[in-house]
């Protein structure tokens, strides 16, 4: 099984949305996405506006629970995608042995408007679609 890790700060909005999009659209049973946060508090539920936006798109992330990167082993992942430059730097500092962290620039909608969540979800959706089609 190959695994992709999506990483944001709190693991409450962007990375759970990316995980949800990827797992809903990916057709390769040997490939799965997970998510974590560089500053996440383990066990917190996803942001209600993120849940609502994903539900609007037919994807359920309600059962997601935040996990901090301290609870993962980076070597378990074939690819890591950070959702902004700061997150990428923090991930790289925590796992300097991990050779290749991809970085997407997606503004953090946490605490923002419904429109900000929608825009973040749109950006993530497009990038996830491209990622799925680029994986051999």
Secondary structure, DSSP 8 states (H G I E B T S, - for coil): -EEEEEEESSSSSHHHHHHHHHHHH---TTEEEEEEETT--TT-B--HHHHHHHHHTT---TT-B--BGGGS-GGG-SEEEESSHHHHHHHHHH-TT---EEE------TT--HHHHHHHHHHHHHHHHHHHHH--
